[in-house]
Amino acid sequence: MSSPITGNTARTIMPPRKPSSRANQLLDHHRLRGHSYPTQRYWDRLYQMLEEEAEKRGKTPPPPPLLYALDHEPSDDDKVERLREQVTWADRNNLLHRIQMFFDAMPSSGWNRFHR
């Protein structure tokens, strides 16, 4: 699988990290409800919140949301994986509770759904 393209030209390759059990529980909670990843509007807000927290704490920024690539659109699997990377980043930076609060406040319409 090729690395997804972010931005216009740069490729972001995140080192593989295994999510903690807490991060997996958060993702599983939403998967069980059919939620795959946030709609672009909410994903942009989530990223902005995480980016601001990283800046305040002097941390490396989180993986950015996937944007449309020049030669292809990211697949749903790419987007699910990017959300997992962001949740893992938040967990490593003690911000998992912020993602949980953000997800809890999102309306159901703020999620893309798994196709069954």
N, C-alpha and C positions, 0 to 999 in steps of 0.2 A: 504494500500500500504506500503510495507516495504521500509526502508531507503536504498538508493543506497550505494554500497560499493565503497570506494575510496581507492586507494593504494592497498596494499596486504591484510591487516588485519583490519585496522581501519575503523570504521563507522563514517561518519560526519553527524550530525543531525543539520541542520540549523534551527534557530528559524523562525517560519513563519512570514514573513513580507510582507505587501501589497506594491506592486510597486507604485510609484508616478504616476501621470498622464503623466509626461514627459517620465518616463521609459516605461509606457504602450504605449505611442505614438511611441517611438523608436521601440519597439518590434512589434507593429501593422504594422508599415511601412514595415518591412521586411516580416512579415507574409502575407501581401497583395501581395507581390511579390513571394510568394511560398517558402520563405526561412524558414527553421525550426531551424537549428542550424549550426554552422560552421563545416567544415570538421576537422578531428583531427589535421592536420597540422596548420590550422589557429586558431583553438581553443587553441592549445598549445602556440602559439604566443600571443594570447589575454590574456591568463592567466599569461604568463610571464610578459607582460606589466603591468597588474593589480598588480601582486605580487611585482614588482619593485616599483610601486607607493606607495603601502602600506608600504613597507620597508622605503622608503624615508620619508614618513609622520608619521612613528611610529604607524601605524594602524594595526588592526587585518587583516591577509591575507584574500583574497576573497575565496569563496568556490572553490575548485579545480575542474577541469574537471573530468568527470566520466571516470574511467578506467575499463577495463574488470575485472569483478569479478571472484572469484574462481569458483563459482557455476552457474553463469549466466551472460549473456551480458546485460548491461543496455538497457532498451527499449527506443524507440524514445521519448515516453512521459517523461521518466526519464531525457533524455538529454535536452528536451525543458524546463523542470522545472529547471534543473541546470543552463541553460542559463538565465532564468528569475531571479534566485537567484543571479547570478553574476551581472546582470544589476541592480538589486535592491541594491546590495552591492555597486556598483560603484556610484549609485545615492546618497546613504547615505553618501558616502565619497567624494562627489563633483567631481566625475570623469566620469559622464555620457557623457560629451562632448568628452572624450578620446575614449570611446566605439563607439560613433557615428562616429568619424573620422576614427577609425579602420574599422568599418563596411563599411563606404563609400569608403574606399580604397580597400576593398576586391573584387576580381573578382567574377563574378557570379558562376564560378566553385568552389569557396571556400565555398559554401553553400551546405548543404544537403537540399533536397526539401521535402515539404509536399506531400504525395501521395494523389491524388484526386480521 
